[in-house]
Amino acid sequence: MSLIDLTSMAEPDEEQQEKIEETLEGLKEDIPDLCYQCGKCTSGCEAFILLELEPHSIMGKSRAGFIDELVNSDEIWTCMQCFKCQERCPQDLSPVRVIFALKNLAVAAGKEIPSGYQKMLQSVLGNGLIQQPKEVLNRANETRKREDFDLPPVPEPEDMDKVQQILMKATQEKLR
Amino acid sequence: MKELGLYLGCVIPTEQYGYEMSIREVLPKFDMELVDLEESTCCGAPLRNVNMFTTMYLSARNMALCEKKGIDLYAPCPICHLGLIEAKENLEENPELKAKINSKLEEEDLRYEGTIELYHTLDLLHDEIGLDEIEDQVEEPLDDLTFAAHYGCNTIRPNDLDRPDDSENPQKLEELMEAIGIETEDYPEKLDCCGGQVISDHNESALTKAGEKIEAVQNQGLDGLSTICPWGHRMLDSKQDSAADTIGESLDLPVMYYIQLLGIAMGIDQSRLGLELNLSPVDKLEAIESIEEAE
């Protein structure tokens, strides 16, 4: 769907609404249908000032069916996942969950995703964790490793190959 | 003795060693036996951004590992704790999804039922162990200190899921600090985000969030900030210098995990609490030994 569909927006299009619900992985309670654009989500959004994320506008665009535009946008990747928008929505909607769903759609459509998430995913496929054990500094600027502290080994599945195979398949699945 | 599956997630066992050390040191003194979940992985929550089915699978897998041991689960990271609770609720509401996930878990001889309780550090200390028991174990109360609390977004939000404290006016961390002699103050930025979850792709914005929060507490004239979240601690303590550079201010606010403060008040050997790894200037507090003293 693109801008041209604005012309047919005068009448509520139930079929279209259902399609949006389905596309956003059945997030029925969070679907922007009931959003009346009060902007409370954006006024409290942690990423608004620095990264110009506007949750109310994402809700508005989703409601109007501009899912493709959102999926292709950079703004969905600026969410800090603080959940304040959901907390403060007078209509009990959840912009943050809509944003998660949009990001899932971007990944499923094979869009290029920010490198941080790519690295995380690669790392999880490697040993199950989003990052590998790190050498850190102490206050005296000396290097310290996990092994220096008398801590047990980092957890890891016994059969990581099997978990990796399951994960590879899982990333192709949809939630519902 | 209460047995708990210690589910560390990713950030704690790979870099926030001080949190893990103090947990392992302090909790057994409250009759808690921590059982390692050796085969655990990422909770899946950071992958909500990529694929929510994968998130559910990983969460269910970790909970299934704990169920197999027949004990409840303790997740000291609020992001893990929220991810696991969300998965638990989703799988309860959606038997079809649960069956699909279980068919994947079967390949490893695991099964997720949804029978275990989940704890975070905050509710474990405040509600399970309790303020009275904590007060009883204090040997040297940390008097003459005034601290503020950093809860971490996912500790208190969203309130449609079971969180350890109130979403708009959390007070449990303050009460825990008062139980060991520390005075507390609220500050306007208390509920604000540290930026931690966008650090990898929006480094400067994330550090600005952290820097502004530290600056607010510092300008209020407080002695320090107490954390219960490894992502928040990483931003506010481990990266405090970078945050200061980013916002162009000089920051020197001691930031400590609450459980480190508790350990100190209980008279535990400070070298066992990982205090050398706090990169904020914690040794300007009188109760904290400098690195040389600890050695």
Interface residues (C-beta under 8 A of the other chain):
Chain A: E25 E46 A47 L50 L51 W77 T78 C79 M80 Q81 C82 F83 K84 Q86 E87 S94 V96 F100 A101 K103 N104 V107 A108 I113 P114 S115 G116 Y117 K119 M120 L121 V124 G128 L129 I130 Q131 Q132 P133 K134 V136 L137 N138 R139 A140 R144 R146 F149 L151 P152 P153 V154 P155 E156 P157 E158 D159 K162 V163 I166 L167 K169 A170 T171 E173 K174 L175 R176
Chain B: L8 C10 V11 P13 T14 E15 Y17 E20 M21 R24 D36 L37 E38 E39 S40 T41 C42 P46 L47 R48 N49 V50 N51 M52 F53 T54 M56 Y57 L58 R61 N94 L97 K100 K104 E107 E108 C153 N154 R157 P158 N159 D160 S167 E168 L191 D192 C193 G195 Q197 V198 I199 S200 D201 H202 S205 A206 T208 K209 S238 G274 E276 L277 N278 L279 P281 V282 D283 I291
